[in-house]
């Protein structure tokens, strides 16, 4: 932790903290002086890196669709620390398929974890933030919550729902000093992404998706964590109700190879 740690003394709760974007947010927050409470359905892959920076931090193994479990965790955090300053809802799963090919149970699972899980995480934390009249809630949506992607019906619907849920919460709780924003990552190099992109037969798809990121590459979890740090910090004190695309230019527009023809490589 540096001497100029900018989240010193703050209590941050991060769901989906076991790996990928959630773990990267925990690591960044801990390095900036925050005490981090992480949760995930699975054990954390590298939680020791968080504990080394912030020894008071703790990890809970729970399901974000279980409101009672989330409320119990928050109650323990409040008993120990007295407040929650930051919530990051990074828990989520992926799925693919056009509507006619997606089973009802699969659709419900994606909505339950990605959208309902975000709703329940916010529901568990909002009472204490309302009482303390401050807080920053950062939901993790997706560029696929801003625009459609082929074959992503259930995932797109869940992340689009997260974006509008975020905006509604920003409207409802802003006058209580609570800021609510969404981060919409592009395609980020995480275990979830690799589980899809490394499948046999998707080599051309992977290359095209990577090409559509105008910076010419997939993102890194720590780059999303940087945006999450900004939104948790005082530098974002007048930022609320936003869906911030952190996507290497993916949503800037379509690419068709013309930049190469113009020699802009």
Secondary structure per residue as TSV (DSSP state, phi and psi in degrees):
chain	resnum	aa	ss	phi	psi
A	1	X	-	360.0	131.3
A	2	X	-	-80.9	162.6
A	3	X	T	-67.0	-23.1
A	4	X	T	-103.8	31.2
A	5	X	-	-54.4	127.5
A	6	X	T	-99.3	-1.6
A	7	X	T	-116.5	23.8
A	8	X	T	-55.0	128.6
A	9	X	T	84.4	-3.5
A	10	X	-	-91.2	151.5
A	11	X	E	-108.9	118.7
A	12	X	E	-116.9	132.9
A	13	X	E	-112.6	126.7
A	14	X	E	-127.2	121.1
A	15	X	E	-89.0	161.3
A	16	X	S	64.9	33.7
A	17	X	T	-84.8	0.5
A	18	X	T	-72.5	-26.0
A	19	X	S	-165.9	178.6
A	20	X	H	58.2	-136.3
A	21	X	H	-63.1	-42.5
A	22	X	H	-60.8	-46.1
A	23	X	H	-64.3	-40.7
A	24	X	H	-61.9	-38.2
A	25	X	H	-64.1	-42.9
A	26	X	H	-60.1	-45.0
A	27	X	H	-63.5	-41.4
A	28	X	H	-67.2	-44.9
A	29	X	H	-61.5	-43.3
A	30	X	H	-62.2	-40.0
A	31	X	H	-67.4	-21.4
A	32	X	T	-96.2	10.1
A	33	X	T	99.8	-2.6
A	34	X	-	-78.8	152.8
A	35	X	E	-87.4	128.1
A	36	X	E	-113.8	129.2
A	37	X	E	-110.4	112.8
A	38	X	E	-105.8	150.1
A	39	X	E	-139.5	150.8
A	40	X	E	-165.8	154.8
A	41	X	S	-67.5	-31.3
A	42	X	S	-106.8	163.5
A	43	X	-	-65.4	150.8
A	44	X	-	-72.0	134.6
A	45	X	S	-70.5	-33.7
A	46	X	S	-147.1	47.2
A	47	X	T	-65.9	-24.7
A	48	X	H	-59.1	-31.1
A	49	X	H	-64.6	-30.2
A	50	X	H	-75.8	-46.7
A	51	X	H	-62.5	-32.9
A	52	X	H	-64.4	-36.1
A	53	X	H	-83.2	-32.8
A	54	X	-	-137.5	85.5
A	55	X	T	-58.1	-26.2
A	56	X	T	-79.4	-5.0
A	57	X	-	-67.4	159.1
A	58	X	E	-145.1	156.0
A	59	X	E	-125.1	134.9
A	60	X	E	-118.9	133.9
A	61	X	E	-96.5	109.2
A	62	X	-	-154.8	168.3
A	63	X	-	-100.1	124.8
A	64	X	T	-67.4	-14.7
A	65	X	T	-84.4	0.3
A	66	X	-	-101.8	97.1
A	67	X	H	-61.1	-41.9
A	68	X	H	-60.9	-40.7
A	69	X	H	-65.2	-40.8
A	70	X	H	-67.0	-42.3
A	71	X	H	-64.8	-37.3
A	72	X	H	-63.8	-42.4
A	73	X	H	-61.7	-46.8
A	74	X	H	-62.0	-40.1
A	75	X	H	-60.7	-40.2
A	76	X	H	-67.4	-39.7
A	77	X	H	-62.9	-43.5
A	78	X	H	-66.6	-37.3
A	79	X	H	-64.5	-35.3
A	80	X	H	-84.9	-40.8
A	81	X	H	-115.9	-19.6
A	82	X	S	86.2	-4.8
A	83	X	-	-165.7	164.2
A	84	X	-	-131.4	121.9
A	85	X	-	-97.3	-30.3
A	86	X	E	-138.0	137.1
A	87	X	E	-124.7	129.2
A	88	X	E	-119.8	123.0
A	89	X	E	-101.7	84.0
A	90	X	-	-98.1	-5.0
A	91	X	-	-66.3	133.3
A	92	X	-	-175.6	163.0
A	93	X	-	-132.9	162.1
A	94	X	-	-107.4	163.3
A	95	X	-	-164.1	162.1
A	96	X	-	-145.2	157.0
A	97	X	B	137.3	143.8
A	98	X	-	-70.5	161.9
A	99	X	G	-54.5	-44.4
A	100	X	G	-66.2	-20.8
A	101	X	G	-100.9	-6.1
A	102	X	S	-90.6	125.0
A	103	X	-	-69.4	146.9
A	104	X	H	-56.3	-41.3
A	105	X	H	-64.7	-37.8
A	106	X	H	-67.6	-41.4
A	107	X	H	-60.7	-46.1
A	108	X	H	-63.3	-36.8
A	109	X	H	-65.2	-42.9
A	110	X	H	-64.6	-45.0
A	111	X	I	-64.6	-41.3
A	112	X	I	-59.9	-47.4
A	113	X	I	-79.3	-49.5
A	114	X	I	-74.5	-44.6
A	115	X	I	-97.0	-55.6
A	116	X	I	-63.5	-38.2
A	117	X	H	-60.5	-39.2
A	118	X	H	-65.5	-45.2
A	119	X	H	-58.2	-46.1
A	120	X	H	-69.1	-35.5
A	121	X	H	-62.7	-44.2
A	122	X	H	-64.9	-41.7
A	123	X	H	-61.4	-37.0
A	124	X	H	-70.6	-31.9
A	125	X	H	-95.4	-29.4
A	126	X	H	-58.1	-39.3
A	127	X	H	-55.7	-42.6
A	128	X	H	-72.4	-35.0
A	129	X	H	-66.9	-36.4
A	130	X	H	-64.7	-40.0
A	131	X	H	-68.0	-41.1
A	132	X	H	-83.4	-10.1
A	133	X	T	56.9	44.7
A	134	X	-	-167.0	159.2
A	135	X	E	152.5	157.0
A	136	X	E	-127.6	119.1
A	137	X	E	-106.3	127.8
A	138	X	E	-124.4	108.0
A	139	X	E	-89.4	149.5
A	140	X	E	-106.3	106.4
A	141	X	-	-99.4	-125.4
A	142	X	-	-175.4	158.1
A	143	X	G	-60.1	-23.5
A	144	X	G	-78.6	-1.3
A	145	X	G	-95.1	-5.7
A	146	X	T	-105.9	-30.2
A	147	X	S	-150.1	156.4
A	148	X	-	-73.7	158.6
A	149	X	-	-137.4	135.4
A	150	X	T	-50.9	132.2
A	151	X	T	72.4	13.3
A	152	X	B	-111.9	35.4
A	153	X	H	-53.8	-54.4
A	154	X	H	-71.8	-41.9
A	155	X	H	-65.0	-45.4
A	156	X	H	-59.5	-43.5
A	157	X	H	-62.5	-41.7
A	158	X	H	-65.8	-41.9
A	159	X	H	-76.8	-32.4
A	160	X	H	-62.7	-38.2
A	161	X	H	-63.3	-39.5
A	162	X	H	-61.2	-41.4
A	163	X	H	-61.1	-47.2
A	164	X	H	-73.3	-33.9
A	165	X	H	-59.8	-40.8
A	166	X	H	-61.6	-47.5
A	167	X	H	-64.5	-39.3
A	168	X	H	-62.1	-43.5
A	169	X	H	-64.1	-37.3
A	170	X	H	-62.0	-37.5
A	171	X	H	-70.0	-42.6
A	172	X	H	-72.6	-34.4
A	173	X	H	-115.8	2.8
A	174	X	G	-60.2	-38.1
A	175	X	G	-74.6	-3.5
A	176	X	G	-99.0	8.8
A	177	X	T	82.7	16.0
A	178	X	E	-104.5	120.7
A	179	X	E	-95.7	139.4
A	180	X	E	-134.2	122.1
A	181	X	E	-138.6	156.0
A	182	X	E	-112.0	140.0
A	183	X	E	-100.3	132.0
A	184	X	E	-115.0	88.9
A	185	X	E	-68.3	150.5
A	186	X	-	-75.0	-153.0
A	187	X	S	-82.9	116.1
A	188	X	B	-109.8	138.4
A	189	X	-	-73.2	87.7
A	190	X	S	-126.8	168.6
A	191	X	H	-56.5	-35.9
A	192	X	H	-62.9	-46.7
A	193	X	H	-64.1	-44.6
A	194	X	H	-63.8	-31.9
A	195	X	H	-63.4	-24.4
A	196	X	H	-94.7	-52.3
A	197	X	H	-68.4	-21.6
A	198	X	T	-89.2	3.7
A	199	X	S	-69.6	143.4
A	200	X	T	-61.3	135.2
A	201	X	T	94.7	-5.4
A	202	X	-	-104.6	16.6
A	203	X	H	-60.6	-45.2
A	204	X	H	-68.6	-39.0
A	205	X	H	-61.3	-46.5
A	206	X	H	-58.1	-46.1
A	207	X	H	-62.8	-39.3
A	208	X	H	-70.1	-42.0
A	209	X	H	-62.3	-42.6
A	210	X	H	-62.3	-39.9
A	211	X	H	-63.8	-35.8
A	212	X	H	-68.7	-15.8
A	213	X	S	-78.7	115.7
A	214	X	T	-64.5	-16.9
A	215	X	T	-84.3	-1.2
A	216	X	S	79.2	20.0
A	217	X	S	-159.6	165.0
A	218	X	-	-75.6	159.9
A	219	X	B	-83.1	171.8
A	220	X	-	-113.6	146.6
A	221	X	H	-53.6	-38.3
A	222	X	H	-67.1	-21.6
A	223	X	H	-73.8	-33.0
A	224	X	H	-71.8	-37.9
A	225	X	H	-62.0	-32.7
A	226	X	H	-63.1	-41.5
A	227	X	H	-66.9	-38.1
A	228	X	H	-66.1	-34.9
A	229	X	H	-64.0	-46.3
A	230	X	H	-57.3	-47.6
A	231	X	H	-68.3	-23.6
A	232	X	H	-84.3	-18.3
A	233	X	S	-88.7	169.1
A	234	X	G	-67.8	-17.5
A	235	X	G	-63.7	-22.0
A	236	X	G	-103.2	26.5
A	237	X	T	-63.2	-18.5
A	238	X	T	-116.5	23.3
A	239	X	-	-112.6	117.1
A	240	X	-	-155.5	148.9
A	241	X	S	76.3	19.4
A	242	X	-	-104.0	150.1
A	243	X	E	-112.1	96.5
A	244	X	E	-88.7	112.0
A	245	X	E	-78.5	121.1
A	246	X	E	-117.9	86.4
A	247	X	S	-141.6	15.7
A	248	X	T	58.8	24.6
A	249	X	T	87.3	10.1
A	250	X	G	-57.9	-40.9
A	251	X	G	-91.0	7.2
A	252	X	G	-69.1	-27.5
A	253	X	-	157.5	177.1
A	254	X	-	-86.6	144.6
A	255	X	-	-111.2	137.1
A	256	X	-	-128.7	16.3
A	257	X	S	93.0	2.0
A	258	X	H	-67.9	-31.7
A	259	X	H	-61.5	-34.7
A	260	X	H	-67.3	-39.1
A	261	X	H	-65.6	-28.5
A	262	X	T	-86.8	1.2
A	263	X	T	77.5	19.4
A	264	X	-	-96.5	63.8
A	265	X	-	-131.4	360.0
